[in-house]
Amino acid sequence: MSDYEQQSIIQQASEKADLLEKIRPDAIVEVIQNKLMGKEFKNGIWVINPVLKKRALTEEGATEIANLMLSVSSQNVSISKLKDDEIKKRTMGIVETAQMMALDNWRVYGIKNGDQLYFINQIVLSNTLITLKQSEGEGIRKLLMGTIAEQNLTQSQSNGGSFLKGLFGGGRKNDN
């Protein structure tokens, strides 16, 4: 294997790692956790919004619900290949667990009325379903592979000619 081929393989691995780093499904969990505590992001910090406070959970409740969602909000899950029935089962399992946690720990979580339970349900359901749907049929994985292939094609073109030229032998030296 030539030095160029080794460099190309190393660069491809690095590009894949960079792309995976940019896919951060867990980033939304921090947002949800703070929103569940009745906070909003202003001027670079999370501050309590008095309007959201009446439905807010305690820090413990918000953290536990957010941690539950981390089980699906990961890079590994995003690049998985899931089928619709797997997505539905996993989503319902997480939603049911969140509801049981909220009911069992209602005092600790700061739950004062039923609409907070619906609020938790909708947040967990929406985030879980959307996150898992990203991996349906290898969606994110195919996006990554397509992006890497496109980068390789662009790199190949910039290193000595067009893709078609390389395919049809236009890049070979003449032995005359």
Secondary structure, DSSP 8 states (H G I E B T S, - for coil): --HHHHHHHHHHHHHHHHHHHH--TTHHHHHHHHHHTTEEEETTEEEE-HHHHTT---HHHHHHHHHHHHTTSSHHHHTS-B-HHHHHHHHHHHHHHHHHHHHHTHHHHT--SHHHHHHHHHHHHHHHHHHHHTTBTTHHHHHHHHHHHHHHHHHHHHTTS-HHHHHTTTTS----
